Amino acid sequence: MSTLQAKYPYYLNNKAVYANEDLEVTDKYTGEVATRCALADPKAIDEAIAGAVRATEPMAKMPSYEKKAVLEHCVTRFKERFDELAMALCIEAGKPINDAEGEVTRLIDTFQIAAEESTRMHGESGVGYLAPCKRLPGHVEARANRPLLFHFTV
């Protein structure tokens, strides 16, 4: 089983930032400090928002095969760090290790599906919205028995 690093940065506009070590992550079982994470201040948050705004147009213009490559890179890194990610969830959130491993598996699956779908999606991409979908035919709606919501790009 992997252990956590002594400290973790936050990422700002593609750069790791070790601004401080103010945020202590405690082990829910022992109460001891398990690791420390850099904590973004309001100025860094404003910089991150500005960076996201600047990235909107280049990301919209990025070819789908490049988006797929980025997502596949994430999948590779998540797989390489599977044990570390599961341990982080176990320690910081107090999850049983089997549940934590299940969440990391779901993370990997979600990014893998996104990578596969990135070359099939067409149209304008941008901010995702949560919106109600159309009512389903009665036989399908009876099984769902609740309004459906889904996440989509516009």
PADOTI-255216 format. One record per atom (N, C-alpha, C): y, x, z. Coordinates in steps of 0.05 Angstrom, whole numbers, plus 5000, padded with zeros to 4 digits. Example, Ala and Ser with C-alpha at 12.3 -4.5 7.8 and 13.67 -1.06 7.14 Angstrom:
2
488652645156 491052465156 493452645156 495552575142 497952735143 500152585157 
end
This chain:
154
497650175000 500050005000 502550185000 504450104984 506950254981 508750215005 510350415011 512450385031 515150365018 517050275033 519750235023 521250505024 523150535006 524950765006 526750755031 527850975039 529650975062 532150815057 533150815032 535450665026 535450584996 536850364990 536950264963 539850224955 540550274930 543250234920 543549944911 546049874904 546449634887 547249744860 546949574840 547649664813 550149524803 551949684793 554549584784 555049694756 555049514736 555549594708 553749824700 551149794705 549049984697 549050244713 550250254735 550250494752 549450434780 547650594791 546850564819 549150654837 549750494857 551950554875 550850554904 551150784917 550550814945 553150804960 554450574961 557050554972 557050595003 555050505015 554950515044 552050455053 551550455078 548850375088 549150165109 550949975104 551649785125 549549565129 547949505109 546049285111 543349395119 542549335143 539949425153 537949195148 535649265136 533549075131 531449115153 531148915169 529248935191 526548805185 524548935195 521848835193 521548585210 520848365198 520648105213 518548115235 516648295232 514448305252 515048495275 516248715269 516748915290 519548925300 521448815284 524248815292 525549085286 524049285276 525149545270 526549545242 528349735239 529749765213 527649875193 527149735171 525249825151 526549985129 529049915122 530550055101 533449965104 535050095087 537950025087 538749975057 540549785053 541449725027 544449745026 545449865004 548349875000 549449594998 551749555010 552949295010 555549294994 555649114974 557949104957 560348974972 562649094969 565148984980 566448794960 568448654968 569748464949 570748594923 571748844925 572648984901 570349024881 568049104892 565649154875 564748884863 564848674878 564048414867 565948334844 568548374847 570448314826 569848484801 569148734806 568448914784 565948824769 564048724785 561548624773 562048374756 563748194765 564447954750 565948034724 567748224726 569248314702 567248454682 565348604693 563348724675 561648524661 560948314676 559348094664 560847954641 563447914646 565147794625 565247974601 565648234605 565748424583 563148434567 560948394581 558248414568 557448154553 558947944557 558147684544 557847714514 559947814501 559847824472 557748024462 557648264473 555548454463 552648334468 552248194490 549648084495 549047864475 551047704468 550647484449 549947594421 550947834415 550547954389 547948124389 546748184412 544448354413 542148214398 540848364380 538548244365 536248174385 534847974377 532747864395 530548084401 529948254382 527948464387 528948664408 531548704410 532648874431 532448734458 533048474459 532848324484 529948334493 528148304474 525248304481 524548574493 525548794482 524949064492 526049104520 528348994526 529549014553 527748874573 526948624566 525248474584 522548594588 521448714566 518848844569 519049104586 521349234585 521849464602 521849374632 523049144637 523049034664 520248974673 518648854656 515848794662 514349054670 514749264654 513449514659 514249624686 516849614692 517849724718 516849554742 516749294738 515749114760 512749184765 511249224744 508449294748 508149564762 509749764754 509650024767 510350004797 512149824804 513049794831 511949554846 509649454835 508449204846 508149214876 506849424886 506349444915 508849464931 510849614921 513349644935 514849374937 514849224914 516248964914 514848774933 512148774933 510648594951 511248664980 511248924986 511749015013 514548935022 516448955004 519248875011 519348585019 517948415004 517948125011 516548085037 514348225041 512848205066 514548285090 515848505088 517348605111 519948455115 521548415094 524148295097 524047995101 522247865087 522147565089 519947475108 518247655117 516147575135 513847435121 513547465095 511447325081 508747475085 506547325085 503947455085 503647605059 502247835060 502148005036 500947865012 499047695016 497847544993 499947374980 501647234995 503747074984 505847244970 506547474982 508447654970 507447764943 504847834942 503647924917 503747704896 503247464905 503447234886 506147204875 508247244891 510947214881 511647434861 510747684867 511247904848 509747844822 507347744823 505847664799 507447454783 508547264797 510147054784 512647174771 513947374785 516247514773 515447644747 513247784747 512247924723 511647714701 510347504708 509647294688 512147174676 514147124693 516646994683 518047174664 518247434670 519547624651 517947664626 515247654628 513547684604 513947444586 514047204597 514446964581 517246974568 519247054584 521947074573 522047274549 520647504552 520547694531 519347574505 517147434509 515747314486 517547094473 518846944489 520546724479 523146824467 524047064475 526647164466 526747194435 524547234423 524547264393 524146994380 523546784395 523146514383 525546334387 527346404405 529646234410 531846294390 533046084380 535146124360 537645964370 539846024358 542245874366 543946044384 546045924394 547946064411 546746104439 547046334450 546046384477 548446434494 548146374519 550346414537 549546344565 551246224580 550746154608 548645934608 546645954627 544645744630 545745524647 544845284641 545745054657 543244894666 543344774689 541244594698 542144314691 540544174675 541443914666 539043724665 539543464669 537443264667 536443244638 533843214635 532843184608 532542884603 531842814578 531542534570 529142414585 529242154588 527042014601 524542044583 522342074595 519842114581 518541844575 516741834556 515241584551 513841504577 513441244581 512341134605 509841274616 507941334598 505441464608 505841744618 507741894607 508342154617 510042134642 511941954642 513741914665 512241824689 510141664685 508541574708 507241804722 506342004707 505042234719 507142404734 509442434722 511542604735 512742454759 513242194756 514142024777 516742124790 518342264775 520942364785 522642454761 525242454763 526842564741 526342854738 526342944714 525843224708 528343384703 528443624712 530643804707 529544054694 531044174677 530144424666 532444614661 531844864657 533845074653 533745144623 536045144611 536245214583 538745374577 538745504554 541145644545 542645474525 545245504525 546845344506 548145534486 
end
